[in-house]
Amino acid sequence: LDIYGNKKSKRIERSIGVICYTEDKHYKKKLPKNINTPPSSHEDHFKTNLAKELSHHRDVVKKHLTDNDVDPECCEAFFIAFPDVAIIREAFYKYMYD
């Protein structure tokens, strides 16, 4: 939308956030290695464990948004679990500042 142009054009606020966090608990609950176990079984196992905590993460984000006068209905949050987010952060900063 052109917020500087036509007065009939209404601006709609939207926020998108990517939340990267360390999730060592579920990464430690890996399935045992087995040549007969397809990769999708490992992915499904991890996804099932993460899904159990999604409502908790959603509630925390909603509370922070509401506490800061942001309408949660106008936001999208994407959670990305890493075994150690510090490694990703270091790589990100290295890329940004090198």
C-alpha positions in Angstrom: 0.0 0.0 0.0 1.2 3.5 -0.8 1.0 5.3 2.5 2.1 8.6 1.0 -0.3 8.5 -1.9 -4.1 8.3 -2.2 -5.9 9.3 1.1 -8.4 6.4 0.5 -5.5 4.0 0.8 -5.5 2.7 4.4 -2.3 1.5 6.0 -2.5 -1.9 7.6 0.1 -2.6 10.3 1.6 -6.1 10.2 4.6 -7.5 12.1 6.6 -10.7 11.3 9.2 -12.1 13.6 11.5 -15.0 13.5 12.4 -16.4 16.9 15.5 -18.6 17.0 16.1 -20.4 20.3 18.2 -23.1 21.8 16.2 -26.3 22.1 18.7 -28.7 23.7 16.0 -30.8 25.5 14.4 -32.2 22.3 17.6 -32.5 20.4 18.8 -34.8 23.2 15.7 -37.0 22.7 16.8 -38.3 19.4 15.8 -41.7 18.0 18.6 -44.2 18.0 20.5 -44.5 14.8 19.3 -47.4 12.7 19.9 -48.0 9.0 16.3 -49.3 8.6 14.8 -46.1 10.1 14.0 -43.5 7.3 15.0 -39.9 7.9 11.3 -38.9 8.0 10.9 -40.9 11.2 13.5 -38.7 12.9 11.9 -35.5 11.6 8.4 -36.7 12.7 9.8 -37.6 16.2 11.4 -34.1 16.6 8.3 -32.4 15.2 6.0 -34.2 17.6 8.1 -33.2 20.6 8.3 -29.6 19.5 4.5 -29.4 18.9 3.9 -30.2 22.5 5.5 -26.9 23.5 4.1 -24.7 20.8 1.1 -23.4 22.8 3.6 -22.3 25.6 5.8 -20.4 23.1 2.7 -18.9 21.5 1.4 -17.7 24.9 4.7 -16.1 25.8 4.9 -14.2 22.6 1.3 -13.1 22.8 1.9 -11.8 26.4 5.0 -9.8 25.3 3.1 -8.3 22.4 0.1 -7.4 24.5 2.2 -5.9 27.2 3.9 -3.7 24.6 0.6 -2.5 23.0 1.0 -4.6 19.9 -2.1 -6.4 18.6 -1.2 -10.1 18.4 -3.8 -10.6 15.6 -1.6 -8.4 13.3 1.6 -10.5 13.9 3.1 -13.7 12.6 5.8 -15.4 14.6 8.0 -18.2 13.4 9.9 -20.4 15.9 13.1 -22.0 14.8 14.7 -24.5 17.2 18.5 -25.0 17.1 20.7 -27.3 19.2 22.7 -24.2 20.1 21.5 -20.8 18.8 24.8 -19.2 19.8 26.5 -20.9 16.8 23.9 -19.5 14.5 24.2 -16.0 16.1 28.0 -16.1 15.7 27.7 -17.1 12.0 25.1 -14.4 11.4 27.2 -11.6 13.0 30.3 -12.8 11.1 28.4 -12.6 7.8 27.0 -9.2 8.7 30.2 -7.6 9.8 32.9 -9.2 7.7 
